[in-house]
Amino acid sequence: MAKKKRKEKSFSSFINNPIDFTLLITILLLLSIGLVMVLSASSPSALAESGDSYSYFSKQLLFAILGVAAMLFISKIDYRFYQKFYKHAWVIAFILLALVLVAGKTVNGAKRWIYVTETLSFQPSELVKLLMIIFYAGILVKNRDELPLYGKGFIKHICMVVPIIGLLIIEPHFSASVVIIGICSIMMIMAGCKFWHFLVTGGAVGIPGVIALILFSPYRLQRVVTFLDPWQDPTDTGWQVIQSLYAIGSRRIIRRWPWR
């Protein structure tokens, strides 16, 4: 009887868990703006390809609805539930990224996507971002007393993300690597790691490593050169940068402060 009541109470707390409506409304607004942008940008090409200007928008709308439904369901789960599986999160992240290198499809010289069918695919690095948040939340809580130390605190915990970043670099997926390093670093600082540990180690190892990745990868070096001087190839690599400059230049820029 007591076990039955405990189950009923657990289910009741799951259903009645309050929703942060400020966060929910913000997400829905951003999602709506994104859908409008997709419709605006894709309707001409969708009409030319399939005869239906809403084909890309409809697909995106379907995934948006599924995403919101999943979000509402997951929001009902107590965040402490994930702490039980933080070690599993790291293992799953590693397996997913390793699976990309084995079974992923190469597109434009990079293996970032796993195709379940010809039309259904997913990018494991996006799931890895969430998994690393779960993992670091759990490990940082467990080792909170060690975090102010350089060896047991900073070095030990920053090394846990190195294999994940290594797999992302092999794909290659440099932007996802930067995002995950940034997320993990912020979590470590907020949990109690010293900020100067990041400054010293980043200056000694991080910055030279990033420079090396740029210099020894022609396409990364080309992006930097294009950003500095997009007019050297205005119809190809510099196209997007130049168009963004046109977009800014087409509007009136206020050069003086209004109170002057």
Buried (B, 14 or more C-beta within 10 A) or exposed (E): EEEEEEEEEEEEEEEEEEEEEEEBEEBEEEBEEEBEEBBEEBBEEBEEEEEEBBBBBEBBBEEBEEEBEEBEEEBEEEEEEBBEBBEBBBEBBBEBBBEBEEEBEEEEEBBBBBEEEEEEBEBBBEBBBEBBBBBBBBBBEEBEEBBEBBEEBBEBBBEBBEBBBEBBBEBBBBEBBEBBBEBBBEBBBEBBBBEEBBEBBBEEEBEEEBEEBBEEBEEBEEBEBBEEEBEEBEEEBBEEBBEEEEEEEEEEEEEEEEEE
